[in-house]
Amino acid sequence: MNKDLAVCIPSFRRPERLAETLEAFLPQVEPHGIAICVSYNDDGPGTEEVLRRFKARYTHVFWITDAAITGIDRNIVASVALARSRFVWLFGDDDIPEPTAIARILDALSAGEPAMVVVNGATYDSELIRVIEPARLRMTSDRFYAPGDHARFMSDTASYATFLGAVVVDRALWNGVDPAPFCKSDYVHVAVAYRATIGRAGKIIAEPLIRIRLGGATWAARYFQVELINWPSVVWGLPSNAYPDEAKNAVCGRKPTASFARLLSTRAYGYFGPEQYRTFIVDDGEISAARRWALRFILCVPVAVARQGLALYRRLQSLVGTPNLELTRYRLERRG
């Protein structure tokens, strides 16, 4: 079994998609003897059946399932715990690796000794037919970050690294960080990986090696909490002695729930309403009373009107090279 790399896949109630992912990996992992480690926490028989069929064809597939593995974060941690390789590639159960992905990653790991590699991907529609964005990270060549340049590495990659398949990380360094405090954040892989690699070299593979399937979100109903509460907490919770405020602010603002623009765009997608206002804003002492009252008026804007305004704004932005409106929804559905 390969000692350098394992593929770690957390899965939840998507046996058909998981089967597609495993099939795509098979011709790549087989020549290298690379392990595939799956953790799943659904209650149906479908995932077990898929894994058993795959195991009959490929020896180095391992899995764990347990009712105690609740939520995406614990599922991620459990999949990594199955691995025995030096590096682990975290991968979503509904995305597809390009045919050269494993070979390119192995090459990247052997050059410069990076502790973490961020793997670029292209965004597709739900059937992986239409390309929505050819490359999530817009660069033409690989980029290497020397040891000690971890703050710039984080600011350049963290927003994209919310997508699970982006992250290849040194397993020993990962195991040196306690994941427990981040297991209700929805971003444990980001919180742990950027802590684990402080002071270490990093690398970005510019070539898109993943077909990212849009439309697979399992948490859209919790979007407001996940993106406007949990995500800033993860980024701004990174150690200040390693990641200065400037690096964190390049990824996300400290308090998006106080931003009129952010709440209006969230309203446009139907994820900001009276319930979110009452739960997350009305008693937030970090937002002034006057501003809380002002933010309340966003609730008076009909969702359809907010959506039209956001579409117009995004069209104007696209003239200067920013993502289109459809791709903006990627942030709502980024979970692999």
N, C-alpha and C positions, 0 to 999 in steps of 0.2 A: 504494500500500500504506500502511496506517495507520502513523503515526509514533509513536503514543502507547502502543499495547498489542499484544502478541503472546501467543498461548497456546502454552505449551511442555509437551509430553507425552512423558515417558519411557515406553517400552513394552517388554514382555517376554512373548512367547508367549501373547498374548491377542488375536489378530486379530479375533475375533467381537465381543469387548467393545470393542475400539478402534473398530470400525466403528460401533457404537451411539453411542459418545462423539462421534465426528466428525459423525454425522448430527444429533445434538442441537445441536452447535455451528453447523452450516451456516447456518440462518436468522438466527442472531445475528451471525456474523462477516461474512457476505456484504455487508450494507448498509454496513459500516464499512471493508471491505477489510482486515480484521485477519488477520495471518498465523498459521498453525498450524504449529508446528515440532515434529517428532517425531524422537526418537532411539530406535532399537531395537537390541537385541543378541541376538536369537534367531536360530536357524539354520534356521528353516523358511520356506517361500515365502509363507505366509499373510499376514503383515504387509505385505510388499511389494505383494501383489496388492490388498489393501485400500487402501493409499495411492495406488496408480496409478489405481484406479477413482475415488477421491475427487478426485485431481488433475484428472481429465478433466472434473469438474463444477465445481471451484473452483481457480482459478489459484494462489492464495496459500497453498499447502500445500507444505512443504519437509520433507525428512527426511535422516537420515544413519544408516548402519549400518556397523559396523566390529567385527571380532573383538576389537579392543583395548579396546572399550568394555565392560568387565566390571563387573558389579555395578550396583545401583541408583544409587549416588552418581555414578559416571562417566556413567551414562545421563542423569541430571538435568543435570549440567554440560554435556554435549554438546548437549542440547536447547536450553539457554539460549544456547549459542554460535552457534546458527543464527539467532537473533533479531537484528533491527536496530532494534527499537522502543525507546522510552524506558523502558517498563515491561514486565515479563514476568509472566504468570500461570502458575504451575506447576500442572499438572493431571494427575490419575491417568488411566490408560488404561481404567479400568473404572467410572468415576463419570460422572454426568450433570449438566450445568449446568441450572439452572432457566431458563425462557424469558426472564426479565428480567435474567439475570446480567451479561451484557456491558454493557448500558446502565447498570446500577447501578454497576458498577466504573468505567466511564468517568466517570460523574458524581462518584464518590468521588475519583478522581485529579485532577479539575479544581478541587476545593474544598480549600483549606488546604495544598496542595502536600505531601502525605505522601510519605515515602520508601518506606514499606511499608504495605500494606493487608492485614488479615487478614479473610478472607471466611468467614462462618459457613456451616454446612451442617447438614443433617438426616441422621440415620442410618437406613438402610433394611435390609431383609433382602436376601439375595443376588439376588433377582429384582426388587428395587426396587418391591415391592408393599406390604409391611407396614412402617409407620413404627415404628422402635424408639425413637428419641428425636427429637422435633420440632425441636430446635435443640441443637447441641453446645455453643455458648456461650449461657448463659442470660442474655439481656439483651433489653430491649424497644426500645432506641434505639441508633443509631450512637454510637460513642465516639471522640473525638479526643484524641491525646496530643501535647502541645506539644513542640517541639525541646528536648532535654535531659531529657525524661521517659521516656527509652528503657528505664530499668530497670523502671519500673512496667509499661510496655508489654510487655516481655519476660515479667515474672512473671505478667501477666494472660493471655498468649496462647501461650506456648511449648509448653505441654502439648498444646494443640489443634493447634498448627502442626506437630506430628509428622505430621499428615495433610497430604499433599502439596498438595492443592487449596486449602488455607487461605492460601497465600502469593502475594501480588502484590508485586513488589519492583522498585525502580529498577535497571535493568540496568547502568548505568554504575557505580553503587555496588557492585553485586554483582561486577562485573568488577575492582573494586579490591581484592578479597580473594582470596588464593591458596587455591583449594579443595583442593589436593593433600593437606595434612595431615589432611583430614576424609573422604577418599575410601574409607575402610574403616570408617566410623562408622555407616552406614545413615541418617544424618541430616545429610548435607552441606548441605541446604537450610536447616536450622535454624542450623547453625554459621556459615554464610556470611551469611545474611540478618541475623542479629542483630549480627554484627560490622560489616556494611556500613552499618547504619542507626544506629550510635551517634551521639548528638547530633542526630538528625533526628526529624521529626514522624512519627507513626504514626496509623493509623485502624483501627477495627473496624467492619465492616458487620454490623449485628445481624440483618438479615433472612437466613434460610437460603437461600443461592443455589446450593447443591450437593446433589444426592442421592448420599449416600455409601453405597456398596455394601458391606455387611458380608459377610465370607467370602472375600475375595480375597487373603488373605495369601500371599506367596511365600516367606516366611522363618520360618514358625511353628516349624520344627524348630530354629531358632537363637534362639528367643525369649529364653532365659536370658541369652545373651551380648548380644543386641541391646538388651533392655530393662533389664537389671540391671547391665550393664558399660558398653556403648557409650553409652547415653542419659545416665547420670550424668556420664560423661566429657565429653560434648558440653556439657552445661549448666554443669558446674563448671569446664570449660575456658574458658568465656567470660572476657574480660579483667576482672580484679578491680577495676581502676580505673574501669570503666564499670558493672559489675554487681556490687553488694555481695552478700555471702553471704546476706543476708535475702531478696533477690530470687531468688537461685538456689534457696534452700531452699523457697520457695513453690512451685517447680516440681517438684523432687524432692530426696530426701535424697542426701547425698554418698556414702553407702555402703549401698545397699539390700541387698547380699549379707550384711550383718551384722544385718539386721532379721528377727526371728522371724516377725512378722506377714507381711512381704513374702514370705519364703521359704515359709511355710505356704500362702499364697494361690497362689503359683507351683506348689507341690506339687499343689494342688487341680486345676489344669489339666493336670497331667502333665508339666510342664516342669522340674521339679526332681527329680533322681534321683542315684544314685551317680556317674554320669559327670560331672555338673555340679559335684557336691561335690568330686570329685578334681581337676577342671580349674581351678575358680575359687575355691575356698575353702580347701582343706586346706593350701596353701602361702602363703596370703595373710598377709603379715606385718603388715598394717594391722588385722587382726582378731586379738584375743588368743587364745592357745591354748585357754584355758578356754571362750571363747565358740565357737570352732570346734568343739570337742567337743560343746558344748550344741546347736549348730545341726545336728550330725550326727544327733541324735535325731529330727529332723523326718522323716528318711528312714524311720523306723519307722512313721510314720503312713500307713496305706493311702490311696491316692489317692481312693478312693470316700468314705472317712470325711472326709478333708480337704475334699472337694467339698461334702459335706452341711453341714459346719460353716461353710464360706464362704457357702453359699446362705442359711443361717440368719442369718449376720452381715449379709449384704447386704439381706435382707428387713427386718431391724431398722433398718438405715441408711436404707432407702427411706422409712421413716416420717418422717424429718427431711429428706427431699428429695435424698438422694444417688442416683447412678445405680443402676439395677437390675443383677441378676447377668448378664443377657444382654448388656447394654451394656458391662459390665466387660471382656468379651471383645473389645470394640472395640480395646483397646490391643494385643491380640495380632494383630489383623487390620486395622490402620489403613493399611497401605501402599496407596497408589493407584498 
